[in-house]
Amino acid sequence: MNVGFAASAFRDYSVAETVEAIAEAGYDGVELLFDDPHLYPPQTDADDVAAVRAQLDELDLAISNCNAFMLTAIEGFHHPSFIEPDADYRQQRIDYTREAVRLAGEFGAEYISIEPGGPLPEGKSHQWGMEQFAQSLEEVIPTAEDEGVEILVEPEPDLLIETTDQFLDFVDRVDSDVVGCNFDAGHLFCVGEDPAAAVETLGEYATHYHLEDIPADRTHEHTQLGEGAMDIDGFLEAVEDTGYDGFVTVELYPYQETPAETAQDAMAYLEEHGWT
């Protein structure tokens, strides 16, 4: 497998500085951030794409993923979501995701990761949320099929889809091969699952994996590798056993004060444990 690092930790850096720092830390790829202050689709033009692609080529760095989950450019992280009761507000997320798919296509990337619906609105049932999410995604799927870009739904604590079973329920509602899973090991650990065991269930849908450590109390707090309670080696062994040869991307966005050092320390952990 290949190892990437997520640009979301580098919000105080330019895209060029981010790519350079991740390459210097020894990673195979970078997860691009399709949000302010990096590559927010409405503000990213052909020249920006060409500059990033040229730098990636020069540094021999691949795109491990395109993060179209975080959306601080409009309001903040989870809003607007795919399941907003207000149709116009919800449409902003749909339109953004469609633009993110097109931008991924311009980069030659194979997939984007997206939020799993969003926070369930007060007074709405989970069933309503699943139906609304599926309807919203149906507006994006034709563009994804045209571009040849997969849409990877990422289960996350406290959002509509948190667990393996909820993802499986959702994917059965969507009739398209371009919808898959962005498997975040820490997120599943937070909701009481064993990430290594979940690989057997979700592996056929997982085009890309996220990795971080999580504290022993399973609080949703992305923690440096080796400083939490997850069995990281067991999880990576389970992924390796499937024959997966894509990217596992380390996602440590809370470390925005020390992103370069954090990337280096995570790489040191992976090297020490024989994963690079």
C-alpha positions as CSV (number, residue, x, y, z in Angstrom):
1,M,0.0,0.0,0.0
2,N,1.0,3.7,-0.4
3,V,0.9,6.3,2.4
4,G,-0.3,9.8,2.1
5,F,-0.8,12.8,4.4
6,A,-3.8,15.1,4.5
7,A,-3.4,18.8,3.7
8,S,-6.1,19.6,6.2
9,A,-3.4,20.1,8.9
10,F,-1.8,22.8,6.7
11,R,-4.5,25.4,6.6
12,D,-1.9,28.1,7.6
13,Y,0.3,27.1,4.7
14,S,-0.1,27.7,0.9
15,V,-0.8,24.7,-1.3
16,A,2.8,24.8,-2.6
17,E,4.3,24.9,0.9
18,T,2.0,22.0,2.0
19,V,2.9,19.8,-1.0
20,E,6.6,20.4,-0.4
21,A,6.4,19.7,3.3
22,I,4.6,16.4,2.8
23,A,7.0,15.3,0.1
24,E,10.0,16.2,2.4
25,A,8.4,14.1,5.2
26,G,8.7,11.1,2.8
27,Y,5.1,10.4,1.9
28,D,4.0,8.8,-1.4
29,G,1.0,11.1,-1.8
30,V,-1.0,14.1,-0.5
31,E,-4.7,14.4,0.2
32,L,-5.7,17.7,-1.4
33,L,-8.1,20.0,0.5
34,F,-10.9,21.2,-1.7
35,D,-11.7,24.0,0.8
36,D,-10.4,27.4,1.8
37,P,-7.6,28.3,2.0
38,H,-6.4,25.8,-0.5
39,L,-8.4,24.5,-3.5
40,Y,-12.0,25.6,-3.0
41,P,-13.5,24.7,-6.3
42,P,-15.2,28.1,-7.1
43,Q,-11.9,29.9,-6.6
44,T,-9.6,27.4,-8.3
45,D,-8.9,27.9,-12.0
46,A,-6.9,26.0,-14.7
47,D,-3.7,27.8,-13.8
48,D,-4.0,26.7,-10.2
49,V,-4.5,23.1,-11.2
50,A,-1.6,23.2,-13.7
51,A,0.7,24.7,-11.0
52,V,-0.2,22.0,-8.4
53,R,0.1,19.2,-11.0
54,A,3.5,20.4,-12.1
55,Q,4.8,20.5,-8.5
56,L,3.4,17.0,-7.8
57,D,5.2,15.7,-10.9
58,E,8.4,17.4,-9.9
59,L,8.3,15.9,-6.4
60,D,7.1,12.5,-7.6
61,L,4.1,12.9,-5.3
62,A,0.7,11.4,-6.1
63,I,-2.8,12.5,-5.1
64,S,-3.9,10.1,-2.4
65,N,-7.4,11.6,-2.1
66,C,-9.4,14.8,-2.7
67,N,-11.1,16.0,0.5
68,A,-14.5,17.4,-0.4
69,F,-15.8,16.7,3.1
70,M,-14.6,19.8,5.0
71,L,-16.5,22.9,3.8
72,T,-15.5,25.9,5.9
73,A,-15.7,28.2,2.9
74,I,-19.5,28.5,3.2
75,E,-20.1,28.1,6.9
76,G,-18.1,25.5,8.7
77,F,-17.2,21.8,8.3
78,H,-20.6,20.1,8.4
79,H,-23.0,22.8,7.1
80,P,-24.5,23.1,4.6
81,S,-25.0,19.4,4.5
82,F,-26.8,17.0,2.1
83,I,-29.7,16.7,4.6
84,E,-30.6,20.3,5.4
85,P,-34.4,20.8,5.6
86,D,-34.0,24.0,3.7
87,A,-33.8,23.0,0.0
88,D,-31.8,26.1,-1.1
89,Y,-29.3,25.6,1.7
90,R,-29.0,21.9,0.9
91,Q,-28.4,22.7,-2.7
92,Q,-25.2,24.6,-1.8
93,R,-23.6,21.4,-0.6
94,I,-24.9,19.5,-3.7
95,D,-23.5,22.1,-6.1
96,Y,-20.2,22.3,-4.2
97,T,-19.8,18.5,-4.4
98,R,-20.6,18.5,-8.1
99,E,-17.9,21.2,-8.6
100,A,-15.5,19.1,-6.5
101,V,-16.0,16.1,-8.7
102,R,-15.2,18.2,-11.8
103,L,-12.1,19.6,-10.1
104,A,-10.9,16.1,-9.2
105,G,-11.4,15.2,-12.9
106,E,-9.1,18.1,-13.8
107,F,-6.5,16.9,-11.5
108,G,-6.8,13.4,-12.9
109,A,-7.8,12.1,-9.5
110,E,-9.9,8.9,-9.2
111,Y,-12.1,9.9,-6.3
112,I,-13.2,12.4,-3.7
113,S,-14.3,11.9,-0.1
114,I,-17.5,13.5,1.2
115,E,-19.4,13.8,4.5
116,P,-21.9,11.0,5.3
117,G,-25.1,13.1,4.9
118,G,-24.5,15.5,7.7
119,P,-25.9,16.1,11.2
120,L,-29.5,14.8,11.5
121,P,-31.8,17.9,11.8
122,E,-33.9,18.1,15.0
123,G,-37.3,16.5,14.5
124,K,-36.2,14.4,11.5
125,S,-36.0,10.6,11.6
126,H,-32.9,8.7,10.6
127,Q,-34.9,7.1,7.8
128,W,-35.8,10.6,6.5
129,G,-32.1,11.5,6.5
130,M,-31.0,8.4,4.6
131,E,-33.7,9.0,1.9
132,Q,-32.7,12.7,1.7
133,F,-29.0,11.9,1.4
134,A,-29.6,9.4,-1.4
135,Q,-31.8,11.9,-3.3
136,S,-29.1,14.6,-2.9
137,L,-26.4,12.4,-4.0
138,E,-28.4,11.3,-7.1
139,E,-27.9,14.9,-8.3
140,V,-24.1,14.5,-8.2
141,I,-23.8,10.9,-9.5
142,P,-24.2,11.8,-13.3
143,T,-21.3,14.2,-13.1
144,A,-19.2,11.6,-11.3
145,E,-20.0,9.0,-13.9
146,D,-19.2,11.4,-16.7
147,E,-15.9,12.4,-15.1
148,G,-14.9,8.9,-14.0
149,V,-14.5,10.0,-10.4
150,E,-15.8,8.0,-7.5
151,I,-17.7,9.6,-4.6
152,L,-16.5,8.0,-1.3
153,V,-18.9,8.4,1.6
154,E,-17.0,8.7,4.9
155,P,-18.8,7.4,8.0
156,E,-18.2,9.8,11.0
157,P,-19.4,9.9,14.6
158,D,-22.4,12.1,15.3
159,L,-23.4,12.4,11.6
160,L,-26.0,10.5,9.6
161,I,-23.9,7.5,8.8
162,E,-21.6,6.5,11.7
163,T,-21.3,2.7,11.5
164,T,-20.5,-0.1,9.1
165,D,-24.2,-1.3,9.1
166,Q,-25.4,2.2,8.3
167,F,-23.0,2.6,5.4
168,L,-24.2,-0.8,4.0
169,D,-27.8,0.3,4.4
170,F,-27.0,3.5,2.5
171,V,-25.0,2.0,-0.4
172,D,-27.9,-0.3,-1.1
173,R,-30.1,2.7,-1.7
174,V,-27.9,4.1,-4.4
175,D,-27.8,2.5,-7.8
176,S,-24.4,3.5,-9.1
177,D,-20.9,2.0,-9.0
178,V,-19.3,5.4,-8.5
179,V,-20.4,5.5,-4.8
180,G,-18.0,3.9,-2.4
181,C,-16.5,4.2,1.1
182,N,-13.8,6.4,2.5
183,F,-12.9,4.1,5.3
184,D,-11.7,6.1,8.3
185,A,-10.3,3.7,10.9
186,G,-10.5,6.2,13.8
187,H,-14.1,7.1,13.1
188,L,-15.2,3.5,13.3
189,F,-13.1,3.0,16.5
190,C,-15.0,6.0,18.0
191,V,-18.4,4.4,17.6
192,G,-17.3,1.1,19.2
193,E,-16.2,-0.9,16.2
194,D,-13.0,-2.8,15.6
195,P,-11.5,-1.2,12.5
196,A,-9.5,-4.3,11.6
197,A,-12.7,-6.5,11.7
198,A,-14.6,-3.9,9.7
199,V,-12.1,-4.2,6.8
200,E,-13.5,-7.6,6.0
201,T,-17.0,-6.0,5.7
202,L,-16.3,-2.7,4.0
203,G,-13.1,-3.6,2.1
204,E,-15.0,-4.2,-1.1
205,Y,-16.4,-0.7,-1.0
206,A,-13.2,1.1,0.3
207,T,-11.2,2.8,-2.4
208,H,-9.3,4.8,0.1
209,Y,-8.5,4.7,3.8
210,H,-7.9,7.4,6.5
211,L,-5.7,6.7,9.5
212,E,-5.2,8.5,12.8
213,D,-5.0,7.3,16.4
214,I,-7.9,7.9,18.9
215,P,-7.8,8.2,22.7
216,A,-8.7,5.3,24.9
217,D,-12.1,6.8,25.8
218,R,-12.9,6.7,22.1
219,T,-13.5,10.5,21.9
220,H,-13.5,11.7,18.4
221,E,-10.1,13.4,18.6
222,H,-7.6,12.7,15.8
223,T,-4.4,11.9,17.7
224,Q,-0.9,11.3,16.6
225,L,-0.1,7.7,15.6
226,G,1.0,5.7,18.7
227,E,-0.4,8.2,21.2
228,G,-3.9,6.8,21.4
229,A,-5.4,3.4,22.0
230,M,-6.0,2.0,18.5
231,D,-4.3,-1.2,17.3
232,I,-2.8,0.5,14.2
233,D,-0.7,-2.4,13.3
234,G,-3.7,-4.8,13.4
235,F,-5.7,-2.5,11.2
236,L,-3.0,-2.1,8.6
237,E,-2.3,-5.8,8.6
238,A,-6.0,-6.4,7.9
239,V,-5.9,-3.9,5.0
240,E,-2.7,-5.5,3.6
241,D,-4.3,-9.0,3.8
242,T,-7.0,-7.9,1.4
243,G,-4.4,-7.2,-1.3
244,Y,-5.2,-3.5,-1.2
245,D,-2.5,-1.5,-3.1
246,G,-4.0,2.0,-2.9
247,F,-3.5,4.8,-0.4
248,V,-3.8,5.0,3.4
249,T,-3.8,8.7,4.2
250,V,-2.8,9.9,7.7
251,E,-5.4,12.6,8.7
252,L,-4.3,14.8,11.6
253,Y,-6.1,18.1,11.0
254,P,-6.1,19.2,14.7
255,Y,-2.3,19.7,14.5
256,Q,-2.4,22.9,12.6
257,E,0.2,24.6,14.8
258,T,2.8,22.0,13.9
259,P,1.8,20.3,10.7
260,A,5.2,19.6,9.2
261,E,6.5,18.2,12.4
262,T,3.4,16.1,12.9
263,A,3.7,14.7,9.4
264,Q,7.3,13.8,10.1
265,D,6.5,12.1,13.4
266,A,3.7,10.1,11.9
267,M,6.1,8.9,9.1
268,A,8.6,8.0,11.8
269,Y,6.0,5.8,13.5
270,L,5.1,4.1,10.2
271,E,8.8,3.5,9.4
272,E,9.5,2.1,12.9
273,H,6.6,-0.3,12.5
274,G,7.6,-1.4,9.0
275,W,4.8,0.2,7.0
276,T,6.9,2.2,4.6
